[in-house]
Amino acid sequence: MSEEVRIAVGEETVTGRMVRGGDSRDQGERTGLLLAHGAGTSQDHPRLVELRDGLAVGVLTVLTFNYLYPEAARKRPDSQPLLLSAHRAARDRLVAEVRGPVVLAGRSMGGRMGTYLAAAGEPALGLVLYAYPLHPPGKPEKLRADHLPAITAPMLFFQGTRDPLSRMELFDRYVRPLPNVTVELLEADHSLGGARNAARLIERTVQWIGKLVR
């Protein structure tokens, strides 16, 4: 069961939902996973909730949160500086909660914001990117990859082979060759197959994080 938390973002606040794996009474060191939502949804999207609850196993504590715009019932995403402010505040809230390292994870835009924080030097045990938006739809020339080589933490990409926001030839050229990248290919579009592949996303993410922790 998730616990609602409030996260201060400047003079505003957003809602977060935290789930602790295993015995919630365990006060020892835990690993945190910050799971950010995509551009057209919120933390309460059914697929994100399924991921959150499925990933909260063992000593893994998972926190989802809203960016400012869905919290205020707006549809248009905030500017990147505002998105990063909320993302950083949520990360700080999770760091204060757990005594272990933190993994930055996210769906599409939420994952991309996590990569910007990591590239800027925010500590992270690793990053998990579900359907990373390598470029805007229909604009493959506007790549969002220049900052990725600056990330030193291990990265796990779940990549749909038919994703219109990440053409495979561009992904293979700019992302796959990075030395700290692991790739999980799915025969899917930007949805990563929806409910059909949910169990695979959870299983592979938990296995990968488990290797990092060990």
C-alpha positions in Angstrom: 0.0 0.0 0.0 1.3 3.4 -0.9 1.9 6.3 1.6 1.1 9.8 0.4 3.8 12.3 1.0 4.1 16.0 0.2 7.2 17.3 -1.6 8.1 21.0 -1.4 9.1 22.5 -4.8 10.1 26.1 -4.0 7.0 27.8 -2.6 4.7 25.0 -4.0 4.2 21.4 -3.2 3.4 18.3 -5.1 2.1 14.9 -4.1 4.2 11.8 -3.9 3.4 8.2 -3.3 5.8 5.9 -1.5 5.9 2.1 -1.3 8.4 0.2 0.8 9.3 -3.4 -0.2 9.4 -6.2 2.3 8.7 -5.5 5.9 7.9 -1.8 6.3 9.0 -2.0 9.9 12.6 -2.7 8.8 14.5 0.4 9.6 17.9 -0.8 8.2 19.5 0.5 5.0 17.2 0.5 2.0 17.7 1.3 -1.7 15.5 4.0 -3.2 14.0 4.1 -6.7 12.5 7.4 -7.9 10.0 6.6 -10.7 8.9 9.7 -12.7 5.9 9.8 -15.0 5.7 10.7 -18.7 4.6 13.9 -20.3 0.9 13.1 -20.9 0.1 11.4 -17.6 0.6 11.7 -13.9 1.9 9.4 -11.2 -1.5 7.8 -11.0 -1.5 6.4 -14.5 -2.3 2.7 -14.2 0.9 1.5 -15.9 3.1 3.6 -13.6 1.2 2.4 -10.5 1.7 -1.2 -11.7 5.4 -0.5 -12.1 5.7 1.2 -8.8 4.0 -1.5 -6.8 5.7 -4.3 -8.7 9.2 -2.8 -8.1 8.7 -2.4 -4.4 10.3 -5.7 -3.3 12.9 -6.6 -0.8 14.7 -3.6 0.5 13.6 -1.4 -2.4 11.6 1.7 -1.6 9.8 3.3 -4.6 8.7 6.9 -4.8 6.5 8.4 -7.5 5.6 12.0 -7.7 3.7 14.6 -9.8 5.4 17.4 -11.6 3.9 20.7 -11.0 1.6 20.8 -14.0 -0.5 17.7 -13.4 -0.6 18.6 -9.7 -2.4 21.8 -10.8 -4.5 19.9 -13.3 -2.7 21.4 -16.3 -2.1 19.4 -19.5 0.9 21.2 -20.9 4.2 20.2 -19.4 6.2 22.7 -17.5 9.4 24.3 -18.8 12.5 22.1 -18.3 13.8 24.1 -15.4 10.5 23.6 -13.5 10.5 19.9 -14.4 14.0 19.5 -13.0 13.2 21.5 -9.9 10.4 19.1 -9.0 12.4 16.1 -10.0 15.3 17.2 -7.8 13.0 17.9 -4.9 11.5 14.4 -5.2 14.9 12.9 -5.3 15.9 14.8 -2.1 12.8 13.6 -0.4 13.6 9.9 -1.2 17.3 10.4 -0.1 16.0 11.6 3.2 13.8 8.5 3.5 16.3 5.7 2.7 19.7 5.0 4.1 21.1 3.5 0.9 21.7 4.6 -2.7 19.1 5.9 -5.1 18.2 4.8 -8.6 16.7 7.4 -11.0 14.0 5.8 -13.1 11.2 7.1 -15.3 8.8 6.7 -18.2 9.6 8.7 -21.3 10.0 12.4 -20.3 10.4 11.5 -16.6 13.3 9.3 -17.5 14.8 12.0 -19.6 14.7 14.5 -16.7 16.5 11.9 -14.6 19.3 11.7 -17.1 19.8 15.5 -17.0 20.2 15.4 -13.3 22.7 12.6 -13.5 24.6 14.3 -16.2 24.8 17.4 -14.0 26.4 15.4 -11.2 23.5 14.3 -9.0 24.5 11.0 -7.4 22.7 7.9 -8.6 23.4 4.2 -8.2 22.0 3.8 -11.7 19.3 4.9 -14.1 16.4 3.0 -15.6 14.8 4.5 -18.7 11.5 3.1 -19.9 11.0 4.3 -23.5 13.6 7.0 -23.5 12.4 9.8 -25.9 15.6 10.1 -28.0 13.9 12.8 -30.2 10.5 14.5 -30.5 7.9 12.8 -32.7 8.6 13.4 -36.4 11.9 15.3 -35.6 14.7 12.8 -35.5 17.2 15.5 -36.2 16.5 17.0 -32.7 18.4 14.4 -30.7 18.4 14.3 -26.9 21.7 12.5 -26.6 24.4 15.1 -26.2 24.4 14.8 -22.4 24.3 11.0 -22.1 28.1 10.5 -22.3 28.5 12.7 -19.2 26.6 10.1 -17.1 29.0 7.8 -15.3 26.3 5.7 -13.5 25.1 2.4 -15.2 22.0 2.9 -17.4 19.3 0.4 -18.3 17.2 1.2 -21.4 14.0 -0.5 -22.2 13.7 0.2 -25.9 10.7 -0.5 -28.2 11.8 -1.5 -31.7 8.9 0.5 -33.2 9.1 3.5 -31.0 8.5 6.7 -33.1 10.3 8.8 -30.4 13.5 6.7 -30.7 14.3 5.4 -34.2 16.3 2.2 -33.8 19.1 3.3 -36.2 19.6 6.5 -34.1 19.4 4.6 -30.8 22.0 2.1 -32.1 24.3 4.9 -33.2 24.1 7.3 -30.2 23.0 5.3 -27.2 23.8 1.6 -27.4 27.6 2.1 -27.9 28.0 4.0 -24.5 30.1 1.8 -22.2 27.7 2.0 -19.2 24.5 1.1 -21.1 22.5 -2.1 -20.9 19.6 -2.5 -23.4 16.4 -4.5 -23.2 14.7 -4.6 -26.6 11.0 -5.1 -26.8 8.9 -5.7 -29.9 6.7 -2.7 -29.1 6.1 1.0 -29.8 6.4 3.9 -27.2 4.0 2.1 -24.9 6.5 -0.8 -24.5 3.6 -3.2 -25.0 1.5 -2.0 -22.2 0.2 -4.6 -19.8 1.6 -7.4 -22.0 5.2 -6.6 -21.0 4.7 -5.1 -17.5 5.9 -8.3 -15.8 9.1 -8.3 -17.9 9.8 -4.7 -17.1 9.5 -5.3 -13.4 11.5 -8.6 -13.4 14.4 -7.3 -15.4 14.6 -4.0 -13.5 14.6 -5.8 -10.1 17.3 -8.2 -11.4 19.5 -5.3 -12.7 19.2 -3.2 -9.5 20.0 -6.3 -7.5 23.3 -6.7 -9.3 24.2 -3.0 -8.7 23.5 -3.3 -5.0 25.6 -6.5 -4.6 
